[in-house]
Structures are given as C-alpha cells and as structure tokens.
C-alpha cells in the first residue's frame, strides 16, 4: 500500500504547526526579541523561495499562489521588524530630565 504524497505533506504540515506552537509558547519573555529576529530571517528565506517557485511555475494558479506567498511573507517580515524595534525600545534607558531643564520647558 502506498501513501499519497498529499497526505504525507499534510501530516508534516500539521506536525510542524503543532511543534512550532509549543516551541514558541514555551519561550521565556527575555528571548522574545531574539526569536523575532530569527523569525524575520526565516521569513526572508521564505520570500526567496516563493519568488523562485513563482518564477519556475508555468500555470496561472502557481504564479498567483507564488505572488500571494511573496506578499504574505513580506508583510510578515515588515511587521516582525516593527515589533522587534518596539521591543528593543522598551529596553532603552529613558533620560531623566534635570529640574532646571524641566522648568525651562514649561
């Protein structure tokens, strides 16, 4: 008996979702920023793969799916960079204003 490739790919996809969810859920808050940076790098690789897949396919559906994959991965990368920047800003020290500067500003 031979198992279809579609079923094998579906099982791998579901397992990847399950493992990915549990790996990300157990990350401590201190590691969220490095995790976001790695996720951005992976999404950049997905963009390259999607562009290659879209360029090498010959069907309209394949090209459409490739363009959609590039667009979604690009949104993920840019959103990831925005979130990472906001996270890093939380760790910056805030400048304490001296009383003389505070009074001059008013």
ZAMAR-65767 format. One record per atom (N, C-alpha, C, CB): residue number from 1; chain; z, y, x. Coordinates in Angstrom, 1 decimal. Glycine has a CB too. Layout:
% ZAMAR-65767
> nr|kette|up|north|east
> NUM|A|Z|Y|X
...
END
This chain:
% ZAMAR-65767
> nr|kette|up|north|east
> 1|A|0.0|-1.2|0.8
> 1|A|0.0|0.0|0.0
> 1|A|0.0|1.2|0.9
> 1|A|1.2|0.0|-1.0
> 2|A|-0.9|2.2|0.6
> 2|A|-1.0|3.4|1.4
> 2|A|-0.5|4.6|0.6
> 2|A|-2.5|3.6|1.8
> 3|A|0.3|5.4|1.2
> 3|A|0.9|6.6|0.6
> 3|A|-0.1|7.7|0.8
> 3|A|2.3|6.9|1.1
> 4|A|-0.3|8.5|-0.3
> 4|A|-1.3|9.6|-0.2
> 4|A|-0.7|10.7|0.7
> 4|A|-1.6|10.2|-1.6
> 5|A|-1.7|11.4|1.4
> 5|A|-1.3|12.5|2.3
> 5|A|-0.6|13.6|1.5
> 5|A|-2.5|13.0|3.0
> 6|A|-1.1|13.8|0.3
> 6|A|-0.5|14.9|-0.6
> 6|A|1.0|14.6|-0.8
> 6|A|-1.2|15.0|-1.9
> 7|A|1.3|13.4|-1.1
> 7|A|2.7|13.0|-1.4
> 7|A|3.6|13.1|-0.1
> 7|A|2.8|11.6|-1.9
> 8|A|3.0|12.7|1.0
> 8|A|3.7|12.9|2.3
> 8|A|4.0|14.3|2.6
> 8|A|2.9|12.2|3.4
> 9|A|3.0|15.2|2.4
> 9|A|3.1|16.6|2.7
> 9|A|4.1|17.2|1.7
> 9|A|1.8|17.3|2.5
> 10|A|4.2|16.8|0.5
> 10|A|5.1|17.3|-0.5
> 10|A|6.5|16.9|-0.1
> 10|A|4.8|16.8|-1.9
> 11|A|6.7|15.7|0.3
> 11|A|8.1|15.3|0.8
> 11|A|8.5|16.1|2.0
> 11|A|8.0|13.7|1.1
> 12|A|7.7|16.3|2.9
> 12|A|8.0|17.1|4.1
> 12|A|8.4|18.5|3.7
> 12|A|6.9|17.1|5.1
> 13|A|7.6|19.1|2.8
> 13|A|7.9|20.4|2.3
> 13|A|9.2|20.5|1.7
> 13|A|6.8|20.9|1.3
> 14|A|9.5|19.6|0.8
> 14|A|10.8|19.6|0.1
> 14|A|12.0|19.4|1.1
> 14|A|10.9|18.5|-1.0
> 15|A|11.8|18.5|2.0
> 15|A|12.9|18.3|3.1
> 15|A|13.0|19.6|3.9
> 15|A|12.5|17.1|3.9
> 16|A|11.9|20.2|4.3
> 16|A|12.0|21.5|5.1
> 16|A|12.8|22.6|4.3
> 16|A|10.6|22.0|5.4
> 17|A|12.5|22.7|3.0
> 17|A|13.3|23.6|2.2
> 17|A|14.8|23.3|2.2
> 17|A|12.7|23.7|0.7
> 18|A|15.1|22.0|2.0
> 18|A|16.5|21.6|1.9
> 18|A|17.2|21.9|3.3
> 18|A|16.6|20.1|1.6
> 19|A|16.6|21.4|4.4
> 19|A|17.2|21.6|5.7
> 19|A|17.3|23.1|6.0
> 19|A|16.4|20.9|6.8
> 20|A|16.2|23.9|5.8
> 20|A|16.2|25.3|6.0
> 20|A|17.3|26.0|5.3
> 20|A|14.9|25.9|5.7
> 21|A|17.5|25.7|4.0
> 21|A|18.5|26.3|3.2
> 21|A|19.9|26.1|3.8
> 21|A|18.5|25.8|1.8
> 22|A|20.2|24.8|4.2
> 22|A|21.5|24.5|4.7
> 22|A|21.7|25.1|6.1
> 22|A|21.7|23.0|4.7
> 23|A|20.7|25.2|6.9
> 23|A|20.9|25.7|8.2
> 23|A|21.2|27.2|8.1
> 23|A|19.6|25.5|9.1
> 24|A|20.4|27.9|7.3
> 24|A|20.6|29.4|7.1
> 24|A|22.0|29.7|6.4
> 24|A|19.5|30.0|6.4
> 25|A|22.3|28.9|5.4
> 25|A|23.6|29.1|4.7
> 25|A|24.8|29.0|5.5
> 25|A|23.7|28.2|3.5
> 26|A|24.8|28.2|6.6
> 26|A|26.0|27.9|7.4
> 26|A|26.1|28.9|8.6
> 26|A|26.0|26.5|7.8
> 27|A|25.1|29.8|8.7
> 27|A|25.1|30.7|9.9
> 27|A|26.3|31.7|9.7
> 27|A|23.8|31.5|10.0
> 28|A|27.0|32.0|10.7
> 28|A|28.1|33.0|10.6
> 28|A|27.5|34.4|10.6
> 28|A|29.1|32.9|11.8
> 29|A|28.2|35.3|9.9
> 29|A|27.7|36.7|9.8
> 29|A|27.3|37.3|11.2
> 29|A|28.6|37.6|9.1
> 30|A|28.0|37.0|12.2
> 30|A|27.7|37.5|13.5
> 30|A|26.3|37.1|14.1
> 30|A|28.8|37.1|14.5
> 31|A|25.8|36.1|13.5
> 31|A|24.5|35.6|14.0
> 31|A|23.3|35.9|13.1
> 31|A|24.5|34.1|14.2
> 32|A|23.6|36.7|12.0
> 32|A|22.5|37.1|11.1
> 32|A|21.4|37.9|11.8
> 32|A|23.1|37.8|9.9
> 33|A|21.8|38.8|12.6
> 33|A|20.8|39.7|13.3
> 33|A|19.9|38.8|14.2
> 33|A|21.4|40.8|14.0
> 34|A|20.4|38.0|15.1
> 34|A|19.5|37.2|15.9
> 34|A|18.7|36.2|15.1
> 34|A|20.3|36.4|16.9
> 35|A|19.2|35.7|14.0
> 35|A|18.5|34.8|13.2
> 35|A|17.3|35.6|12.5
> 35|A|19.4|34.2|12.1
> 36|A|17.5|36.8|12.1
> 36|A|16.4|37.6|11.6
> 36|A|15.3|37.8|12.6
> 36|A|17.0|38.9|11.0
> 37|A|15.7|38.1|13.8
> 37|A|14.8|38.3|14.9
> 37|A|13.9|37.1|15.1
> 37|A|15.5|38.7|16.2
> 38|A|14.5|35.9|15.1
> 38|A|13.8|34.6|15.3
> 38|A|12.9|34.4|14.0
> 38|A|14.7|33.5|15.4
> 39|A|13.4|34.7|12.9
> 39|A|12.6|34.6|11.7
> 39|A|11.3|35.5|11.7
> 39|A|13.4|34.9|10.4
> 40|A|11.5|36.7|12.2
> 40|A|10.3|37.6|12.4
> 40|A|9.3|37.0|13.3
> 40|A|10.8|39.0|12.9
> 41|A|9.8|36.4|14.4
> 41|A|8.9|35.8|15.4
> 41|A|8.1|34.6|14.7
> 41|A|9.6|35.3|16.6
> 42|A|8.8|33.8|14.0
> 42|A|8.2|32.7|13.3
> 42|A|7.1|33.2|12.3
> 42|A|9.2|31.8|12.6
> 43|A|7.5|34.3|11.5
> 43|A|6.5|34.8|10.6
> 43|A|5.3|35.4|11.3
> 43|A|7.2|35.9|9.7
> 44|A|5.5|35.9|12.4
> 44|A|4.3|36.4|13.2
> 44|A|3.4|35.3|13.6
> 44|A|4.8|37.2|14.5
> 45|A|4.0|34.1|13.9
> 45|A|3.2|32.9|14.2
> 45|A|2.5|32.4|13.0
> 45|A|4.1|31.8|14.8
> 46|A|3.1|32.5|11.8
> 46|A|2.5|32.2|10.5
> 46|A|1.3|33.0|10.2
> 46|A|3.6|32.3|9.4
> 47|A|1.4|34.3|10.6
> 47|A|0.3|35.2|10.4
> 47|A|-0.9|34.8|11.2
> 47|A|0.7|36.7|10.7
> 48|A|-0.7|34.5|12.4
> 48|A|-1.8|34.0|13.3
> 48|A|-2.4|32.7|12.7
> 48|A|-1.3|33.8|14.7
> 49|A|-1.6|31.8|12.3
> 49|A|-2.1|30.5|11.8
> 49|A|-2.8|30.8|10.5
> 49|A|-0.9|29.6|11.5
> 50|A|-2.3|31.7|9.6
> 50|A|-3.0|32.0|8.4
> 50|A|-4.4|32.6|8.6
> 50|A|-2.1|32.9|7.5
> 51|A|-4.4|33.5|9.6
> 51|A|-5.7|34.1|9.9
> 51|A|-6.7|33.1|10.4
> 51|A|-5.5|35.2|11.0
> 52|A|-6.2|32.2|11.3
> 52|A|-7.1|31.1|11.8
> 52|A|-7.6|30.2|10.6
> 52|A|-6.4|30.3|12.8
> 53|A|-6.7|29.8|9.7
> 53|A|-7.0|29.0|8.6
> 53|A|-8.0|29.7|7.7
> 53|A|-5.7|28.6|7.8
> 54|A|-7.8|31.0|7.4
> 54|A|-8.7|31.7|6.6
> 54|A|-10.1|31.8|7.2
> 54|A|-8.1|33.1|6.2
> 55|A|-10.1|32.0|8.5
> 55|A|-11.4|32.2|9.2
> 55|A|-12.2|30.9|9.3
> 55|A|-11.2|32.8|10.6
> 56|A|-11.5|29.8|9.4
> 56|A|-12.2|28.5|9.6
> 56|A|-12.6|27.8|8.3
> 56|A|-11.3|27.6|10.4
> 57|A|-12.0|28.2|7.2
> 57|A|-12.4|27.6|5.9
> 57|A|-13.7|28.1|5.4
> 57|A|-11.3|27.8|4.9
> 58|A|-14.4|27.3|4.6
> 58|A|-15.7|27.7|4.1
> 58|A|-15.7|28.0|2.6
> 58|A|-16.7|26.6|4.4
> 59|A|-14.6|27.6|1.9
> 59|A|-14.6|27.7|0.5
> 59|A|-13.9|29.1|0.1
> 59|A|-13.8|26.6|-0.2
> 60|A|-14.3|29.6|-1.1
> 60|A|-13.7|30.8|-1.5
> 60|A|-12.2|30.7|-1.8
> 60|A|-14.4|31.3|-2.8
> 61|A|-11.8|29.5|-2.3
> 61|A|-10.4|29.3|-2.6
> 61|A|-9.6|29.3|-1.3
> 61|A|-10.2|28.0|-3.3
> 62|A|-10.2|28.6|-0.3
> 62|A|-9.5|28.6|1.0
> 62|A|-9.3|30.0|1.7
> 62|A|-10.3|27.7|2.0
> 63|A|-10.4|30.8|1.6
> 63|A|-10.3|32.1|2.1
> 63|A|-9.3|33.0|1.4
> 63|A|-11.7|32.8|2.1
> 64|A|-9.3|32.8|0.0
> 64|A|-8.4|33.6|-0.8
> 64|A|-6.9|33.2|-0.5
> 64|A|-8.6|33.3|-2.3
> 65|A|-6.7|31.9|-0.4
> 65|A|-5.3|31.4|0.0
> 65|A|-4.9|31.9|1.4
> 65|A|-5.2|29.9|-0.1
> 66|A|-5.9|31.9|2.3
> 66|A|-5.6|32.4|3.7
> 66|A|-5.2|33.9|3.7
> 66|A|-6.8|32.2|4.6
> 67|A|-6.0|34.7|2.9
> 67|A|-5.7|36.1|2.8
> 67|A|-4.3|36.3|2.2
> 67|A|-6.8|36.9|2.0
> 68|A|-4.0|35.5|1.1
> 68|A|-2.7|35.6|0.5
> 68|A|-1.6|35.3|1.5
> 68|A|-2.7|34.7|-0.8
> 69|A|-1.8|34.2|2.3
> 69|A|-0.8|33.8|3.2
> 69|A|-0.6|34.9|4.3
> 69|A|-1.2|32.5|3.9
> 70|A|-1.6|35.5|4.7
> 70|A|-1.5|36.6|5.7
> 70|A|-0.7|37.8|5.1
> 70|A|-2.9|37.1|6.2
> 71|A|-1.1|38.1|3.8
> 71|A|-0.4|39.3|3.2
> 71|A|1.1|39.0|3.0
> 71|A|-1.0|39.6|1.8
> 72|A|1.4|37.8|2.5
> 72|A|2.9|37.5|2.3
> 72|A|3.6|37.4|3.6
> 72|A|3.0|36.1|1.5
> 73|A|3.0|36.8|4.6
> 73|A|3.7|36.8|5.9
> 73|A|3.9|38.2|6.5
> 73|A|2.9|35.9|6.9
> 74|A|2.9|39.1|6.3
> 74|A|3.0|40.4|6.8
> 74|A|4.2|41.2|6.1
> 74|A|1.7|41.2|6.6
> 75|A|4.3|41.0|4.8
> 75|A|5.4|41.6|4.0
> 75|A|6.7|41.0|4.5
> 75|A|5.3|41.3|2.5
> 76|A|6.8|39.8|4.8
> 76|A|8.0|39.1|5.4
> 76|A|8.3|39.7|6.7
> 76|A|7.8|37.6|5.5
> 77|A|7.4|39.9|7.6
> 77|A|7.6|40.5|8.9
> 77|A|8.1|41.9|8.8
> 77|A|6.4|40.4|9.8
> 78|A|7.4|42.7|8.1
> 78|A|7.9|44.1|8.0
> 78|A|9.2|44.3|7.3
> 78|A|6.8|45.0|7.2
> 79|A|9.4|43.5|6.3
> 79|A|10.7|43.5|5.6
> 79|A|11.8|43.0|6.5
> 79|A|10.7|42.7|4.3
> 80|A|11.5|42.0|7.3
> 80|A|12.5|41.5|8.3
> 80|A|12.9|42.5|9.3
> 80|A|12.0|40.3|8.9
> 81|A|11.9|43.3|9.8
> 81|A|12.2|44.3|10.8
> 81|A|13.0|45.4|10.2
> 81|A|10.9|44.9|11.3
> 82|A|12.8|45.8|8.9
> 82|A|13.6|46.8|8.3
> 82|A|15.0|46.3|8.1
> 82|A|13.0|47.2|6.9
> 83|A|15.2|45.1|7.7
> 83|A|16.5|44.6|7.5
> 83|A|17.3|44.5|8.9
> 83|A|16.5|43.2|6.8
> 84|A|16.5|44.0|9.9
> 84|A|17.2|43.9|11.2
> 84|A|17.6|45.2|11.7
> 84|A|16.2|43.2|12.2
> 85|A|16.7|46.3|11.6
> 85|A|17.1|47.6|12.0
> 85|A|18.3|48.1|11.3
> 85|A|15.9|48.6|11.8
> 86|A|18.4|47.9|10.0
> 86|A|19.6|48.3|9.2
> 86|A|20.9|47.6|9.7
> 86|A|19.4|48.1|7.7
> 87|A|20.7|46.3|10.0
> 87|A|21.9|45.5|10.5
> 87|A|22.3|46.1|11.9
> 87|A|21.5|44.0|10.7
> 88|A|21.4|46.4|12.8
> 88|A|21.7|46.9|14.1
> 88|A|22.4|48.3|14.0
> 88|A|20.5|46.9|15.0
> 89|A|21.9|49.1|13.0
> 89|A|22.6|50.4|12.8
> 89|A|24.0|50.3|12.4
> 89|A|21.8|51.2|11.8
> 90|A|24.4|49.2|11.8
> 90|A|25.8|49.0|11.4
> 90|A|26.7|48.8|12.6
> 90|A|25.9|47.8|10.5
> 91|A|26.1|48.4|13.7
> 91|A|26.9|48.1|14.9
> 91|A|27.0|49.3|15.9
> 91|A|26.4|46.9|15.7
> 92|A|26.2|50.4|15.6
> 92|A|26.3|51.6|16.4
> 92|A|27.6|52.3|16.2
> 92|A|25.0|52.5|16.1
> 93|A|28.1|52.9|17.2
> 93|A|29.3|53.7|17.1
> 93|A|28.9|55.1|16.5
> 93|A|30.0|53.9|18.4
> 94|A|29.7|55.5|15.5
> 94|A|29.5|56.8|14.9
> 94|A|30.2|57.9|15.8
> 94|A|30.0|56.8|13.5
> 95|A|29.5|59.0|15.9
> 95|A|30.0|60.1|16.7
> 95|A|31.1|60.8|15.9
> 95|A|28.9|61.1|17.1
> 96|A|32.3|60.9|16.5
> 96|A|33.3|61.7|15.8
> 96|A|33.2|63.1|16.2
> 96|A|34.8|61.1|16.3
> 97|A|33.1|64.0|15.1
> 97|A|33.0|65.4|15.3
> 97|A|34.3|66.0|15.7
> 97|A|32.3|66.1|14.1
> 98|A|34.3|66.9|16.6
> 98|A|35.5|67.6|17.0
> 98|A|35.8|68.7|15.9
> 98|A|35.4|68.3|18.4
> 99|A|37.0|69.1|15.8
> 99|A|37.4|70.1|14.8
> 99|A|36.6|71.4|15.0
> 99|A|38.9|70.4|14.8
> 100|A|36.3|71.8|16.2
> 100|A|35.5|73.0|16.4
> 100|A|34.1|72.9|15.9
> 100|A|35.5|73.4|17.9
> 101|A|33.5|71.8|16.1
> 101|A|32.1|71.5|15.6
> 101|A|32.1|71.4|14.1
> 101|A|31.5|70.3|16.2
> 102|A|33.2|70.8|13.5
> 102|A|33.3|70.6|12.1
> 102|A|33.4|71.9|11.4
> 102|A|34.5|69.7|11.8
> 103|A|34.2|72.8|11.9
> 103|A|34.4|74.2|11.3
> 103|A|33.2|75.0|11.4
> 103|A|35.6|74.9|12.0
> 104|A|32.4|74.9|12.5
> 104|A|31.2|75.7|12.7
> 104|A|30.1|75.3|11.7
> 104|A|30.7|75.6|14.1
> 105|A|30.1|74.0|11.4
> 105|A|29.0|73.5|10.5
> 105|A|29.2|74.0|9.0
> 105|A|29.0|72.0|10.5
> 106|A|30.5|74.4|8.7
> 106|A|30.8|74.8|7.3
> 106|A|30.5|76.2|7.1
> 106|A|32.2|74.5|6.9
END
